[in-house]
C-alpha cells in the first residue's frame, strides 16, 4: 500500500538505507526532479542530485532525524541540466521495535510553485530561505556545525560546537576557533583544510582542547561552498564527538590485553605443572611400580598381581605422556603426535590416520606444545563429542608456517555447539595459538564431520608481532 502511494505521489519520495547511505527506491516524481530514471538512481548515494554545498546540510538533518524521529530543511536540488531547484526536504527515521534506524524516508517538495505564487521565484530569495532553514536546523543539531568564509574564518558556530570546545561565541568567530584545535593536531588539520580548498574531501579525526585542558576527539567532515560561477565562497563543517566511544573502545582493548596476559600466564603455569607432575610420575611412581612388579614376579602364584602391576605401569606411562610428551622440542612434532594417535586409537577404537610432509622444523618447546595440544584437543573432541569412526590428520609446511589439519567423519560441529562447555578446549587452543601469532579455524557440516585447521608461523618474531597487533 505504501509503495503504491509513493509511486503515485506528486512529491518526490525516496527510501534510504542508513548503513550504506544509498537510495534503495525512488518514485517517478523524485527522479523527475533530478532528470533521471528511477532505475538510474537506485543504489546511488543518498545525496545524489543535490548541490555539493547541500551535502553537509543533509548530513546534519540525518543526525537530527535519527535523534528526534524527523527533520525538515530547505535546500536546492540540481537537475541534470544544471538547474538549481529550491526544495523542502523532510526526513523521517524509521526504527523496528525500538532498535537502530532501519531505513529513512526522504520526501522532497518542489518549492517553485509556492514561490511563484508568492512572487519570490528568485535565486537569491531561494538561497535566503534555504539558509534560514539550515540555521534553524543547525541550532538544534546534536553535532557541531561550523560555517566559514573563503579565508577559513568562522562566521557561525552552532551551540553543540560551542559546548564541545568550551569557547564563547565571540571567541569562536573569526580565527578564534583555531585556538581550540589541539596543538599536536594543527598541522594535520591545516593540511586537510588546504586540500579541501583544492577540491579534496575532508574526513578527519582530531582533538579539541578545552580551556580547562580537557581533550575531546571529533570525527570531522567538511565541504566547500561555491557560488553560481563555481568560485569558492566558504566552507561548512560537521564535528561528531567520538571521545566516549574511543574511551570505551580503549577500555575494552585494555581489558582484552589483560585477559590475554592472564591466559598466557595461566597456560605457562599449567604446562610447568604438567611437566613437573610427569617427571615425578616417571622418576618416582614408575620406578616404585617397576620394583613392585619385579618383587611380585619373584613370588609363586603371583601372576595375576604381576599383570595388574604391568597394566598400572602402562596406564602411568600413558598419563605421563599426555602430561608431557617427550621429544617434542628435540625430535619435532611428528613422532609424539603419532604415538599419541596410536595410544588413543588403541584405547577408543577410533581409526586415526596421521601423515606429515616430512622434515618438519624445530619450533621450540612452547610453540611445538601449542600445536601438539591443539592436535590432542581435536582428537579428544572426535572421541568425546563427534561420534566419529575415522579421523585423518595431516601436518605440513607452507608459506612460512606449519599447518595442521584434522578431519573427522562425525556429526559435525554447529554454531550452537561452539558455546557449549565441551568446546572450551577449542577456545583455549585458539587463544594459545593466537598468543604465538598462529590461528585456529573450525568448520563443521551437519552429518558430514568437522575439520580443524591450525597454523603456526616458523619465524617467532613474526608470531610475536602478529600477536601484539591483535
SEPA-243946 format. One record per residue (C-alpha): residue number from 0; residue in three letters; x, y, z. Coordinates in steps of 0.001 Angstrom, whole numbers, padded with zeros to 6 digits. Example, Ala and Ser with C-alpha at 12.3 -4.5 7.8 and 13.67 -1.06 7.14 Angstrom:
<atoms>
ATOM/num/residuo/px/py/pz
ATOM/0/Ala/012300/-004500/007800
ATOM/1/Ser/013670/-001060/007140
</atoms>
This chain:
<atoms>
ATOM/num/residuo/px/py/pz
ATOM/0/Unk/000000/000000/000000
ATOM/1/Unk/002802/002383/000918
ATOM/2/Unk/004726/001555/-002262
ATOM/3/Unk/001671/002305/-004463
ATOM/4/Unk/001028/005591/-002676
ATOM/5/Unk/004680/006554/-003007
ATOM/6/Unk/004724/005835/-006718
ATOM/7/Unk/001590/007901/-007316
ATOM/8/Unk/002554/010801/-005033
ATOM/9/Unk/003253/014197/-006563
ATOM/10/Unk/006036/014670/-004022
ATOM/11/Unk/009436/013145/-004599
ATOM/12/Unk/009856/010150/-002270
ATOM/13/Unk/012964/008054/-001668
ATOM/14/Unk/013889/005206/000694
ATOM/15/Unk/017420/005390/002127
ATOM/16/Unk/019493/002590/003653
ATOM/17/Unk/021219/004234/006674
ATOM/18/Unk/024031/001670/006780
ATOM/19/Unk/025270/002344/003239
ATOM/20/Unk/023733/005855/002829
ATOM/21/Unk/022345/004814/-000565
ATOM/22/Unk/018964/005078/-002279
ATOM/23/Unk/017077/001779/-002249
ATOM/24/Unk/013931/003018/-004065
ATOM/25/Unk/012630/006303/-005536
ATOM/26/Unk/009337/007271/-007159
ATOM/27/Unk/008888/008928/-010548
ATOM/28/Unk/008399/012421/-009076
ATOM/29/Unk/011741/012219/-007243
ATOM/30/Unk/013570/011033/-010357
ATOM/31/Unk/011896/013712/-012500
ATOM/32/Unk/013175/016499/-010243
ATOM/33/Unk/016735/015300/-010901
ATOM/34/Unk/016165/014465/-014570
ATOM/35/Unk/016922/010752/-014265
ATOM/36/Unk/015031/007499/-014493
ATOM/37/Unk/014225/005793/-011148
ATOM/38/Unk/016343/002793/-012051
ATOM/39/Unk/019382/005036/-012581
ATOM/40/Unk/019152/006381/-009034
ATOM/41/Unk/018631/003169/-007074
ATOM/42/Unk/021878/002193/-005357
ATOM/43/Unk/023330/005699/-005746
ATOM/44/Unk/024454/007845/-002746
ATOM/45/Unk/021562/009387/-000855
ATOM/46/Unk/022839/012894/-001628
ATOM/47/Unk/022887/012214/-005390
ATOM/48/Unk/021157/015072/-007172
ATOM/49/Unk/021883/017684/-004503
ATOM/50/Unk/024368/020503/-004959
ATOM/51/Unk/027689/019866/-003206
ATOM/52/Unk/027010/022684/-000742
ATOM/53/Unk/023886/020829/000440
ATOM/54/Unk/025641/017553/001297
ATOM/55/Unk/026663/018540/004817
ATOM/56/Unk/023242/020133/005412
ATOM/57/Unk/021686/016764/004592
ATOM/58/Unk/024151/015033/006922
ATOM/59/Unk/023125/017324/009781
ATOM/60/Unk/019449/016672/009001
ATOM/61/Unk/020052/012907/009044
ATOM/62/Unk/021640/013130/012511
ATOM/63/Unk/018696/015219/013732
ATOM/64/Unk/016151/012782/012239
ATOM/65/Unk/017888/009796/013830
ATOM/66/Unk/017836/011592/017191
ATOM/67/Unk/014333/013141/017079
ATOM/68/Unk/012494/010939/014582
ATOM/69/Unk/012109/013584/011867
ATOM/70/Unk/013813/016681/010486
ATOM/71/Unk/012986/019249/007802
ATOM/72/Unk/015221/021587/005817
ATOM/73/Unk/015041/023787/002761
ATOM/74/Unk/017819/023431/000240
ATOM/75/Unk/018412/023025/-003504
ATOM/76/Unk/018357/020092/-005891
ATOM/77/Unk/020444/020175/-009043
ATOM/78/Unk/018694/018974/-012206
ATOM/79/Unk/020656/017019/-014750
ATOM/80/Unk/020823/020127/-016940
ATOM/81/Unk/022384/022165/-014111
ATOM/82/Unk/019232/023971/-012988
ATOM/83/Unk/019042/024608/-009227
ATOM/84/Unk/015594/023778/-007826
ATOM/85/Unk/014558/025103/-004402
ATOM/86/Unk/013023/022241/-002410
ATOM/87/Unk/011802/021364/001047
ATOM/88/Unk/013161/018039/002339
ATOM/89/Unk/011531/016088/005132
ATOM/90/Unk/013490/013160/006629
ATOM/91/Unk/011791/010516/008776
ATOM/92/Unk/013858/007849/010596
ATOM/93/Unk/012042/004510/010925
ATOM/94/Unk/013019/002090/013701
ATOM/95/Unk/011990/-001539/014065
ATOM/96/Unk/010861/-002363/017600
ATOM/97/Unk/012804/000485/019213
ATOM/98/Unk/016121/-000690/017772
ATOM/99/Unk/018522/001149/015464
ATOM/100/Unk/017254/003070/012432
ATOM/101/Unk/016296/000507/009770
ATOM/102/Unk/015599/002980/006956
ATOM/103/Unk/014903/006661/006282
ATOM/104/Unk/012081/008134/004204
ATOM/105/Unk/013006/011309/002329
ATOM/106/Unk/010122/013415/000982
ATOM/107/Unk/011074/016234/-001411
ATOM/108/Unk/008652/019063/-002250
ATOM/109/Unk/009351/021415/-005171
ATOM/110/Unk/009092/024958/-003798
ATOM/111/Unk/008928/026682/-007194
ATOM/112/Unk/005120/026694/-007443
ATOM/113/Unk/004811/028092/-003931
ATOM/114/Unk/007496/030719/-004541
ATOM/115/Unk/005995/031631/-007883
ATOM/116/Unk/002609/032099/-006291
ATOM/117/Unk/004190/034378/-003722
ATOM/118/Unk/006226/036243/-006315
ATOM/119/Unk/009531/035081/-004848
ATOM/120/Unk/010920/032856/-007579
ATOM/121/Unk/014343/034414/-007489
ATOM/122/Unk/017579/032612/-006859
ATOM/123/Unk/018613/034978/-004099
ATOM/124/Unk/015310/034540/-002255
ATOM/125/Unk/015585/030780/-002503
ATOM/126/Unk/019104/030942/-001100
ATOM/127/Unk/017908/033086/001772
ATOM/128/Unk/015066/030665/002542
ATOM/129/Unk/017427/027705/002470
ATOM/130/Unk/019958/029482/004685
ATOM/131/Unk/017299/030385/007263
ATOM/132/Unk/016030/026805/007357
ATOM/133/Unk/019566/025489/007677
ATOM/134/Unk/020377/027849/010539
ATOM/135/Unk/017294/026713/012444
ATOM/136/Unk/018214/023068/011884
ATOM/137/Unk/021874/023599/012792
ATOM/138/Unk/020973/025339/016051
ATOM/139/Unk/019148/022191/017190
ATOM/140/Unk/021629/019669/015718
ATOM/141/Unk/023285/017177/018126
ATOM/142/Unk/026612/017594/016273
ATOM/143/Unk/028983/020522/015973
ATOM/144/Unk/028421/022715/012885
ATOM/145/Unk/030729/025465/011586
ATOM/146/Unk/030292/027934/008713
ATOM/147/Unk/033466/029622/007442
ATOM/148/Unk/034257/032178/004802
ATOM/149/Unk/036705/031559/001964
ATOM/150/Unk/039647/032513/004235
ATOM/151/Unk/038681/029951/006877
ATOM/152/Unk/037283/032455/009372
ATOM/153/Unk/034233/031222/011300
ATOM/154/Unk/031007/033107/010629
ATOM/155/Unk/028723/030728/012546
ATOM/156/Unk/029228/028062/015223
ATOM/157/Unk/026180/026173/016499
ATOM/158/Unk/025518/025618/020225
ATOM/159/Unk/026712/021989/020109
ATOM/160/Unk/030124/023030/018726
ATOM/161/Unk/030466/025765/021343
ATOM/162/Unk/029656/023261/024115
ATOM/163/Unk/032109/020762/022604
ATOM/164/Unk/035042/023201/022609
ATOM/165/Unk/034063/025324/025615
ATOM/166/Unk/034508/028549/023615
ATOM/167/Unk/032101/031513/023867
ATOM/168/Unk/030574/032654/020515
ATOM/169/Unk/032656/035845/020305
ATOM/170/Unk/035892/033879/020764
ATOM/171/Unk/034954/031185/018244
ATOM/172/Unk/034226/033632/015421
ATOM/173/Unk/036958/034679/013055
ATOM/174/Unk/040202/032772/013625
ATOM/175/Unk/039490/032067/017289
ATOM/176/Unk/038246/028554/016531
ATOM/177/Unk/041829/027592/015656
ATOM/178/Unk/042837/028031/019301
ATOM/179/Unk/040561/025117/020242
ATOM/180/Unk/042420/022654/017966
ATOM/181/Unk/044950/020584/019907
ATOM/182/Unk/048490/021863/019130
ATOM/183/Unk/049690/018374/018192
ATOM/184/Unk/046911/018053/015588
ATOM/185/Unk/047068/021513/013997
ATOM/186/Unk/049406/020541/011181
ATOM/187/Unk/047113/017688/010096
ATOM/188/Unk/044012/019896/010334
ATOM/189/Unk/045680/022701/008371
ATOM/190/Unk/046755/020296/005605
ATOM/191/Unk/043240/018848/005418
ATOM/192/Unk/041626/022288/005030
ATOM/193/Unk/044107/023246/002322
ATOM/194/Unk/043274/020048/000456
ATOM/195/Unk/039562/020821/000885
ATOM/196/Unk/040023/024241/-000727
ATOM/197/Unk/041614/022466/-003716
ATOM/198/Unk/038616/020171/-004100
ATOM/199/Unk/039516/017132/-001980
ATOM/200/Unk/037154/015676/000603
ATOM/201/Unk/037762/016320/004304
ATOM/202/Unk/037203/013314/006549
ATOM/203/Unk/039438/013511/009604
ATOM/204/Unk/039730/012603/013276
ATOM/205/Unk/041451/015122/015541
ATOM/206/Unk/041259/016634/019034
ATOM/207/Unk/039983/019870/020506
ATOM/208/Unk/041474/021133/023760
ATOM/209/Unk/039017/022922/026027
ATOM/210/Unk/040094/025943/028141
ATOM/211/Unk/040458/023739/031241
ATOM/212/Unk/042762/021298/029409
ATOM/213/Unk/040176/018546/028751
ATOM/214/Unk/040523/016939/025327
ATOM/215/Unk/037648/015925/023066
ATOM/216/Unk/038159/013829/019927
ATOM/217/Unk/035931/014512/016912
ATOM/218/Unk/035262/012947/013555
ATOM/219/Unk/035111/015924/011194
ATOM/220/Unk/033677/016146/007710
ATOM/221/Unk/033511/019299/005643
ATOM/222/Unk/032550/020581/002192
ATOM/223/Unk/033441/023672/000182
ATOM/224/Unk/030673/026196/-000592
ATOM/225/Unk/030749/027687/-004085
ATOM/226/Unk/028853/030484/-005795
ATOM/227/Unk/026883/030463/-009042
ATOM/228/Unk/030064/030517/-011135
ATOM/229/Unk/031831/027888/-009065
ATOM/230/Unk/034001/030341/-007134
ATOM/231/Unk/034844/029371/-003532
ATOM/232/Unk/032629/031271/-001100
ATOM/233/Unk/033309/029376/002118
ATOM/234/Unk/033178/026069/003953
ATOM/235/Unk/030768/024108/006102
ATOM/236/Unk/031996/021546/008608
ATOM/237/Unk/030378/018966/010891
ATOM/238/Unk/032156/017645/014006
ATOM/239/Unk/030855/014489/015719
ATOM/240/Unk/032148/013964/019277
ATOM/241/Unk/033620/010441/019458
ATOM/242/Unk/035502/010865/022746
ATOM/243/Unk/033387/008478/024795
ATOM/244/Unk/033234/005696/022147
ATOM/245/Unk/037038/005882/021843
ATOM/246/Unk/037429/005696/025629
ATOM/247/Unk/035120/002711/025790
ATOM/248/Unk/036988/001013/022947
ATOM/249/Unk/040331/001669/024686
ATOM/250/Unk/038954/000256/027948
ATOM/251/Unk/037703/-002874/026168
ATOM/252/Unk/041046/-003292/024378
ATOM/253/Unk/042932/-002920/027660
ATOM/254/Unk/040642/-005477/029297
ATOM/255/Unk/041243/-007922/026453
ATOM/256/Unk/045005/-007415/026770
ATOM/257/Unk/044846/-008150/030493
ATOM/258/Unk/042741/-011268/029875
ATOM/259/Unk/045175/-012451/027198
ATOM/260/Unk/048142/-011858/029505
ATOM/261/Unk/046376/-013729/032300
ATOM/262/Unk/045504/-016630/029999
ATOM/263/Unk/049075/-016736/028740
ATOM/264/Unk/050430/-016816/032286
ATOM/265/Unk/047971/-019499/033356
ATOM/266/Unk/048864/-021610/030329
ATOM/267/Unk/052577/-021379/031090
ATOM/268/Unk/051913/-022283/034712
ATOM/269/Unk/049767/-025238/033681
ATOM/270/Unk/052422/-026555/031293
ATOM/271/Unk/055068/-026219/034012
ATOM/272/Unk/052847/-028120/036454
ATOM/273/Unk/052198/-030805/033844
ATOM/274/Unk/055923/-031199/033226
ATOM/275/Unk/056708/-031375/036955
ATOM/276/Unk/053969/-033960/037550
ATOM/277/Unk/055097/-036025/034551
ATOM/278/Unk/058699/-036055/035830
ATOM/279/Unk/057517/-037071/039298
ATOM/280/Unk/055397/-039899/037912
ATOM/281/Unk/058239/-041083/035726
ATOM/282/Unk/061105/-040862/038221
ATOM/283/Unk/059309/-041884/041408
ATOM/284/Unk/055985/-043651/040978
ATOM/285/Unk/057005/-045555/037840
ATOM/286/Unk/060252/-046747/039430
ATOM/287/Unk/058373/-047879/042541
ATOM/288/Unk/055821/-049751/040403
ATOM/289/Unk/058601/-051375/038390
ATOM/290/Unk/060272/-052534/041607
ATOM/291/Unk/056931/-053783/042934
ATOM/292/Unk/056281/-055679/039711
ATOM/293/Unk/059713/-057353/039928
ATOM/294/Unk/059095/-058373/043521
ATOM/295/Unk/055669/-059787/042678
ATOM/296/Unk/057019/-061796/039763
ATOM/297/Unk/059524/-063496/042134
ATOM/298/Unk/056688/-064791/044287
ATOM/299/Unk/054924/-068060/043462
ATOM/300/Unk/051309/-067758/042210
ATOM/301/Unk/051614/-064007/041805
ATOM/302/Unk/050966/-063922/038063
ATOM/303/Unk/047680/-062006/038324
ATOM/304/Unk/049258/-059369/040551
ATOM/305/Unk/052175/-059047/038144
ATOM/306/Unk/049757/-058485/035272
ATOM/307/Unk/047913/-055833/037286
ATOM/308/Unk/051211/-054098/038021
ATOM/309/Unk/052047/-054190/034309
ATOM/310/Unk/048715/-052579/033408
ATOM/311/Unk/049298/-049909/036057
ATOM/312/Unk/052682/-049201/034501
ATOM/313/Unk/051152/-048885/031028
ATOM/314/Unk/048440/-046542/032300
ATOM/315/Unk/051035/-044500/034158
ATOM/316/Unk/053145/-044256/031019
ATOM/317/Unk/050119/-043061/029060
ATOM/318/Unk/049206/-040415/031664
ATOM/319/Unk/052794/-039133/031833
ATOM/320/Unk/052908/-038951/028039
ATOM/321/Unk/049712/-036874/027917
ATOM/322/Unk/051061/-034515/030560
ATOM/323/Unk/054480/-034035/028978
ATOM/324/Unk/055120/-035677/025570
ATOM/325/Unk/058839/-036473/025442
ATOM/326/Unk/060830/-035314/022452
ATOM/327/Unk/058510/-032553/021227
ATOM/328/Unk/061259/-029959/021473
ATOM/329/Unk/064196/-032150/020416
ATOM/330/Unk/062605/-034538/017911
ATOM/331/Unk/059810/-032398/016448
ATOM/332/Unk/056064/-032895/016286
ATOM/333/Unk/055595/-035958/014109
ATOM/334/Unk/056768/-038756/016467
ATOM/335/Unk/054908/-037618/019630
ATOM/336/Unk/051752/-036989/017609
ATOM/337/Unk/051926/-040437/016024
ATOM/338/Unk/052489/-042050/019407
ATOM/339/Unk/049516/-040211/020914
ATOM/340/Unk/047324/-041148/017945
ATOM/341/Unk/048311/-044828/018281
ATOM/342/Unk/047590/-044877/022028
ATOM/343/Unk/044212/-043134/021621
ATOM/344/Unk/043239/-045405/018763
ATOM/345/Unk/044047/-048498/020855
ATOM/346/Unk/042009/-047192/023802
ATOM/347/Unk/038964/-045838/021926
ATOM/348/Unk/038772/-047958/018771
ATOM/349/Unk/038816/-044771/016648
ATOM/350/Unk/040652/-045169/013336
ATOM/351/Unk/043287/-042401/013146
ATOM/352/Unk/045412/-041813/010053
ATOM/353/Unk/048259/-039322/010539
ATOM/354/Unk/050512/-038177/007712
ATOM/355/Unk/053185/-035498/007513
ATOM/356/Unk/055203/-033955/004727
ATOM/357/Unk/058486/-034880/006395
ATOM/358/Unk/061267/-032595/007504
ATOM/359/Unk/059166/-030613/009952
ATOM/360/Unk/061339/-027903/011530
ATOM/361/Unk/062043/-027483/015222
ATOM/362/Unk/059687/-024887/016640
ATOM/363/Unk/060872/-024748/020227
ATOM/364/Unk/059072/-026221/023221
ATOM/365/Unk/056311/-023649/023683
ATOM/366/Unk/055284/-023375/020035
ATOM/367/Unk/055546/-027112/019407
ATOM/368/Unk/053436/-027793/022501
ATOM/369/Unk/050792/-025343/021265
ATOM/370/Unk/050318/-027351/018061
ATOM/371/Unk/050550/-030652/019938
ATOM/372/Unk/047848/-029581/022445
ATOM/373/Unk/045651/-028493/019526
ATOM/374/Unk/046093/-031955/017989
ATOM/375/Unk/045190/-033545/021341
ATOM/376/Unk/042059/-031398/021643
ATOM/377/Unk/040936/-032208/018093
ATOM/378/Unk/041265/-035969/018626
ATOM/379/Unk/039687/-035730/022092
ATOM/380/Unk/036634/-033953/020643
ATOM/381/Unk/036363/-036578/017913
ATOM/382/Unk/036211/-039290/020600
ATOM/383/Unk/034032/-037482/023173
ATOM/384/Unk/031562/-035496/021053
ATOM/385/Unk/031741/-036194/017326
ATOM/386/Unk/030748/-039883/017431
ATOM/387/Unk/033305/-040355/014650
ATOM/388/Unk/034723/-043646/013394
ATOM/389/Unk/037643/-042293/011335
ATOM/390/Unk/039974/-039292/011611
ATOM/391/Unk/042523/-038032/009084
ATOM/392/Unk/045287/-035690/010254
ATOM/393/Unk/047991/-034025/008200
ATOM/394/Unk/050955/-031779/009145
ATOM/395/Unk/052886/-029789/006577
ATOM/396/Unk/054938/-026619/005997
ATOM/397/Unk/053726/-023959/003584
ATOM/398/Unk/054343/-020220/003093
ATOM/399/Unk/056473/-019779/006192
ATOM/400/Unk/054189/-021636/008595
ATOM/401/Unk/053500/-025112/009968
ATOM/402/Unk/049933/-026225/009265
ATOM/403/Unk/047839/-028877/010989
ATOM/404/Unk/044533/-030183/009628
ATOM/405/Unk/042371/-032728/011452
ATOM/406/Unk/039145/-034000/009822
ATOM/407/Unk/036652/-036496/011229
ATOM/408/Unk/033549/-038188/009819
ATOM/409/Unk/031340/-037448/012834
ATOM/410/Unk/028146/-035470/013372
ATOM/411/Unk/029726/-032110/012560
ATOM/412/Unk/030059/-029162/014927
ATOM/413/Unk/027405/-026434/014580
ATOM/414/Unk/027301/-022769/015589
ATOM/415/Unk/025158/-023618/018628
ATOM/416/Unk/027771/-026155/019762
ATOM/417/Unk/030615/-023607/019886
ATOM/418/Unk/029306/-022016/023067
ATOM/419/Unk/028931/-025306/024976
ATOM/420/Unk/031282/-026375/027721
ATOM/421/Unk/032687/-029200/025599
ATOM/422/Unk/034161/-026640/023202
ATOM/423/Unk/036048/-024745/025896
ATOM/424/Unk/039192/-026662/024990
ATOM/425/Unk/038946/-025358/021421
ATOM/426/Unk/038722/-021796/022744
ATOM/427/Unk/041846/-022369/024841
ATOM/428/Unk/043641/-023896/021854
ATOM/429/Unk/042694/-020895/019704
ATOM/430/Unk/043910/-018447/022349
ATOM/431/Unk/047156/-020408/022814
ATOM/432/Unk/047890/-020241/019070
ATOM/433/Unk/046868/-016581/018823
ATOM/434/Unk/049331/-015598/021549
ATOM/435/Unk/052112/-017069/019405
ATOM/436/Unk/050964/-015463/016158
ATOM/437/Unk/049112/-018553/014932
ATOM/438/Unk/045459/-019127/014131
ATOM/439/Unk/042758/-021773/014518
ATOM/440/Unk/039653/-022268/012380
ATOM/441/Unk/036978/-024902/012864
ATOM/442/Unk/034442/-025870/010177
ATOM/443/Unk/031540/-028257/010677
ATOM/444/Unk/028870/-029638/008359
ATOM/445/Unk/025926/-031441/009944
ATOM/446/Unk/026236/-035187/009343
ATOM/447/Unk/029483/-034780/007391
ATOM/448/Unk/032066/-034196/010090
ATOM/449/Unk/034308/-031428/011383
ATOM/450/Unk/037603/-030038/010082
ATOM/451/Unk/040084/-028171/012267
ATOM/452/Unk/042790/-026026/010626
ATOM/453/Unk/045657/-024683/012748
ATOM/454/Unk/048759/-022778/011701
ATOM/455/Unk/051920/-021508/013394
ATOM/456/Unk/054497/-019149/011795
ATOM/457/Unk/058030/-020526/011518
ATOM/458/Unk/059517/-017131/012434
ATOM/459/Unk/058952/-016476/016168
ATOM/460/Unk/059439/-012715/015620
ATOM/461/Unk/056591/-012625/013109
ATOM/462/Unk/054478/-014541/015595
ATOM/463/Unk/055176/-012040/018366
ATOM/464/Unk/054428/-009068/016063
ATOM/465/Unk/051179/-010631/014903
ATOM/466/Unk/050128/-011396/018477
ATOM/467/Unk/050894/-007820/019577
ATOM/468/Unk/048894/-006434/016638
ATOM/469/Unk/045855/-008291/017859
</atoms>
